[in-house]
Every structure is written in C-alpha cells, then in structure tokens.
Amino acid sequence: MTPDRLRAWILLSVPEKADDLSQIIGRADGLNKAIPTYSELADSLGWLLAANLAEGGPARYQTTAEGKALVARLQEDSDGAFQLWDKLTETLGGRHVGQYRVDGLTEQDVETAYATYHREFWQKYDELSASDSELPENVLAAIRANRKIDAIKLLRKHRGLGLKDAKNIVDGYVSKHPSQASHELPKAESGTGRLVLGVILLVMGYAAYRLYLSN
C-alpha cells in the first residue's frame, strides 16, 4: 500500500468526534478488512496531524474541520467507500508537509487499543446473537453459497440491524464456522462450464451425424 493510500485509509477511519484509538482500528478493519500496524498508525496519524486534517493524541483523535470538509466534498461524487478512498488517495498525493510525528503514541498503546477492539467486537457479536442462537436459514444458505453481501442484506431485513452490526455478525459467524463457507465455484463460473460442455456435446453430435451420412 502506498503512503498516500495508507494515509487516506486512516483518515477515513478517524471519527468526526474525538474517540479512542480502538475505534479507529475498528473502523479501519471495517473498511479494509485489515488491522493497521503501529508504524502505519504512527506515520499516518503524524502526517494527518501535520496536514491539519486530524487532531488529538496520543490515544484519542478526531478529524479537523478541514478534514471533515475534504471528506464530505469528495464523498458527494463518490459511489461507495472504495471510490471515496481512491479519490482521497489522489488528493492527499498532492499535499506536502514537513517533518511530522505522533508524540507519545507507543506500540503498547496500539496493542492495548487492538485488544480493546477485539474484545468489544466479540462482546457485540454475542449480544446481537443472544436472542437467536441460529441464523435464519436463508442467511445460512447465502453464506454456504459464498454470497456474503446477500447474507448481510437478509440478516438486516430479518433483525432490523444496521449495516455494521449485520456485517459483524456474518463475519463472526463465518470465523467461528469456517466449514459453512462453500468451496464450490461461483454460480457464474459453474454456469459457464455447463455452457462450454453443452457446446462440445453439440459439436460432437453434429460430427457423428456427418460421419453417419458419409457411410
């Protein structure tokens, strides 16, 4: 990941109101399905502070008015989080700042924040799952077919959940029950295979018919 893309990732993970580092890690994981390392956080937060796009530290951060305005402006013409991330990466690439660092942020701070995020994630999952020990059959069917987005949509409709909570439950279920995920080819690929097989059989049949006529 390039430095500009890394900084854009972290900027999108910094909340508008001051919050703990664990929440930044959680938002980063939600966006990119990855946990930023100490060096990634230290470099990105230091750069964002120097660029006046974020403020706070060493354990609580928030976006500045300039940071909020930048994200909001780019979001207007973006179709989803990943396109916004792309545009923000390009925009940050045109900014230049001097020397920067995050005073006071330590590796222990990041380790503690990650442990907090991990604990709260599973606590939330258990709370949301407590009222229904088994997911609805249509959600399970979507998971088995590797249609996680459909599973999240169905679960939101079934329980009236927000996107983040539904995604956390589906992700948590898959993590705890890896055998539920299908290892078959996606339907589109399977359908293409059947089409190719049909064409081959048709050609073979036609060749046999021509051979019959010639005898």
KOLNU-743928 format. One record per residue (C-alpha): residue number from 0; residue in one letter; x, y, z. Coordinates in Angstrom, 2 decimals. Each point is the difference from the previous one (the first is absolute). Layout:
# residues N
NUM  A  X  Y  Z
...
This chain:
# residues 215
0  M  0.00  0.00  0.00
1  T  1.40  3.41  -0.96
2  P  0.49  2.66  2.70
3  D  -2.78  2.15  -1.49
4  R  -2.47  -2.89  -0.07
5  L  0.98  -0.97  3.54
6  R  -0.61  3.55  1.26
7  A  -3.34  0.15  -1.81
8  W  -1.00  -3.30  1.65
9  I  0.80  1.33  3.45
10  L  -1.65  3.37  -0.64
11  L  -3.22  -1.78  -0.94
12  S  0.32  -1.94  3.26
13  V  0.42  3.05  2.24
14  P  -3.40  1.00  1.48
15  E  -1.49  3.49  -0.21
16  K  -0.25  0.13  3.79
17  A  2.98  -0.91  2.20
18  D  0.11  -3.71  0.75
19  D  2.38  -2.68  1.16
20  L  2.69  -1.55  -2.17
21  S  -1.90  -3.30  0.24
22  Q  -2.87  1.55  -1.96
23  I  2.38  1.17  -2.73
24  I  1.37  -3.54  -0.26
25  G  -3.53  -1.37  -0.18
26  R  -1.02  2.40  -2.76
27  A  3.19  -0.78  -1.92
28  D  -0.72  -3.71  0.26
29  G  -3.57  0.54  -1.16
30  L  1.13  1.91  -3.08
31  N  2.98  -2.09  -1.08
32  K  -0.34  -3.31  1.88
33  A  3.44  0.58  1.50
34  I  1.50  1.27  3.24
35  P  2.42  2.92  -0.37
36  T  3.37  -0.55  1.65
37  Y  1.67  2.32  2.48
38  S  2.30  1.45  -2.65
39  E  -2.91  0.52  -2.41
40  L  -2.05  1.80  2.64
41  A  2.93  2.06  1.28
42  D  1.02  1.14  -3.48
43  S  -3.53  0.68  -1.26
44  L  -1.28  1.76  3.11
45  G  3.18  2.08  0.20
46  W  -0.39  1.04  -3.63
47  L  -3.72  0.76  0.41
48  L  0.70  2.12  3.08
49  A  2.70  1.95  -1.86
50  A  -2.37  0.46  -2.97
51  N  -2.71  1.35  2.34
52  L  -2.42  -2.73  -1.02
53  A  -0.11  -1.66  3.42
54  E  0.62  1.09  3.57
55  G  0.45  -1.53  3.45
56  G  2.31  -2.65  1.35
57  P  1.58  -2.09  1.20
58  A  -3.01  -2.23  0.71
59  R  -3.00  2.02  -1.27
60  Y  -0.39  1.60  -3.41
61  Q  -2.57  1.73  -2.17
62  T  -0.11  1.64  -3.40
63  T  0.44  3.76  -0.21
64  A  -2.49  2.29  -1.71
65  E  2.27  -0.07  -3.05
66  G  0.16  -3.79  0.07
67  K  -3.78  -0.31  0.28
68  A  -0.54  2.44  -2.87
69  L  2.46  -1.85  -2.24
70  V  -1.63  -3.39  0.56
71  A  -3.51  1.44  -0.40
72  R  0.92  1.74  -3.28
73  L  1.48  -3.15  -1.53
74  Q  -2.83  -2.14  1.30
75  E  -2.56  1.96  -2.02
76  D  1.36  -1.37  -3.29
77  S  1.01  -3.44  1.26
78  D  -1.90  -3.22  -0.52
79  G  0.79  -1.83  3.19
80  A  2.83  -0.15  2.51
81  F  2.64  -1.42  -2.33
82  Q  -0.45  2.69  -2.64
83  L  0.19  2.59  2.77
84  W  3.20  -1.66  1.20
85  D  1.45  0.19  -3.53
86  K  -0.84  3.70  -0.36
87  L  1.34  0.82  3.44
88  T  3.24  -1.83  -0.81
89  E  0.46  2.10  -3.14
90  T  -0.79  3.22  1.87
91  L  2.42  -0.70  2.85
92  G  2.69  -0.74  -2.55
93  G  0.00  3.67  -0.92
94  R  0.64  1.16  3.56
95  H  3.46  0.53  1.42
96  V  0.84  0.41  3.68
97  G  3.25  0.37  1.87
98  Q  1.31  -2.22  2.76
99  Y  -2.66  -1.70  2.10
100  R  -0.47  -2.51  2.78
101  V  -2.59  -1.03  2.57
102  D  1.32  1.00  3.39
103  G  -0.68  -2.56  2.72
104  L  -1.54  -2.77  -2.11
105  T  1.66  -3.31  0.90
106  E  -0.20  -3.57  -1.24
107  Q  -1.60  -0.90  3.33
108  D  -2.75  2.56  -0.67
109  V  -0.78  -1.68  -3.31
110  E  0.10  -3.51  1.49
111  T  -2.36  1.07  2.79
112  A  -2.33  1.70  -2.49
113  Y  -0.10  -3.12  -2.19
114  A  -0.75  -2.22  3.02
115  T  -2.88  2.34  0.92
116  Y  -1.38  -0.06  -3.54
117  H  0.24  -3.80  -0.17
118  R  -1.77  -0.43  3.35
119  E  -2.76  2.46  -0.85
120  F  -0.53  -1.59  -3.43
121  W  -0.75  -3.41  1.46
122  Q  -2.04  1.45  2.85
123  K  -2.18  1.78  -2.55
124  Y  -0.25  -3.14  -2.09
125  D  -1.12  -2.04  3.03
126  E  -2.56  2.66  0.97
127  L  -1.48  0.13  -3.48
128  S  -0.02  -3.78  -0.29
129  A  -1.44  -0.68  3.46
130  S  -3.65  0.33  -1.05
131  D  0.40  -2.52  -2.83
132  S  2.65  -2.69  0.38
133  E  -0.42  -1.08  -3.63
134  L  0.03  2.30  -3.00
135  P  -3.04  -0.12  -2.31
136  E  0.16  -2.76  -2.61
137  N  0.06  2.44  -2.93
138  V  3.01  1.77  1.56
139  L  1.79  -3.31  0.53
140  A  -0.77  -1.00  -3.60
141  A  1.57  3.24  -1.25
142  I  3.11  -0.61  2.15
143  R  0.33  -3.57  -1.32
144  A  -0.23  1.37  -3.56
145  N  2.75  2.58  0.68
146  R  -2.51  2.85  -0.40
147  K  1.00  1.95  3.09
148  I  -1.49  3.30  -1.20
149  D  -3.37  -1.72  -0.49
150  A  0.34  -1.60  3.44
151  I  0.56  3.44  1.58
152  K  -3.01  1.48  -1.84
153  L  -2.25  -2.89  1.06
154  L  1.14  0.22  3.62
155  R  -0.63  3.77  0.07
156  K  -3.52  -0.58  -1.28
157  H  -0.64  -2.86  2.43
158  R  1.20  1.80  3.14
159  G  -0.25  3.67  -0.94
160  L  3.73  0.50  0.52
161  G  2.34  2.66  -1.29
162  L  2.56  -0.88  -2.66
163  K  2.97  -0.11  2.41
164  D  -1.75  -2.27  2.54
165  A  -1.28  -2.39  -2.66
166  K  3.45  -0.17  -1.62
167  N  1.64  -0.68  3.37
168  I  -2.40  -2.88  0.68
169  V  0.52  -1.61  -3.41
170  D  3.79  0.45  0.23
171  G  -0.01  -1.42  3.51
172  Y  -2.12  -2.97  -1.01
173  V  2.27  -0.83  -2.92
174  S  3.06  0.28  2.28
175  K  -1.53  -2.39  2.53
176  H  -1.44  -2.38  -2.62
177  P  2.48  -0.04  -2.91
178  S  -1.41  -3.32  -1.24
179  Q  -3.27  1.78  -0.84
180  A  1.65  1.95  -2.83
181  S  -0.30  -1.69  -3.36
182  H  3.14  -0.94  -1.92
183  E  -1.91  -0.50  -3.25
184  L  0.43  2.21  -3.03
185  P  -2.21  3.08  -0.11
186  K  -3.24  -0.54  -1.93
187  A  1.15  2.14  -2.91
188  E  3.08  -2.17  -0.47
189  S  -2.00  -3.22  0.38
190  G  -2.54  1.24  -2.53
191  T  2.76  0.83  -2.47
192  G  1.40  -3.50  0.43
193  R  -3.39  -1.52  -0.79
194  L  -0.32  2.18  -3.09
195  V  3.43  -1.08  -1.29
196  L  -0.87  -3.66  0.64
197  G  -3.26  0.42  -1.92
198  V  1.81  1.50  -3.00
199  I  2.54  -2.86  -0.01
200  L  -2.77  -2.61  0.08
201  L  -1.85  1.79  -2.80
202  V  3.12  0.05  -2.21
203  M  0.69  -3.67  0.72
204  G  -3.60  -0.90  -0.88
205  Y  0.17  1.91  -3.27
206  A  3.30  -1.69  -0.92
207  A  -1.51  -3.43  0.69
208  Y  -3.01  0.87  -2.18
209  R  2.24  1.05  -2.93
210  L  2.00  -3.21  0.37
211  Y  -3.24  -2.01  -0.13
212  L  -1.10  1.73  -3.24
213  S  3.34  -0.67  -1.67
214  N  -0.25  -3.79  0.56
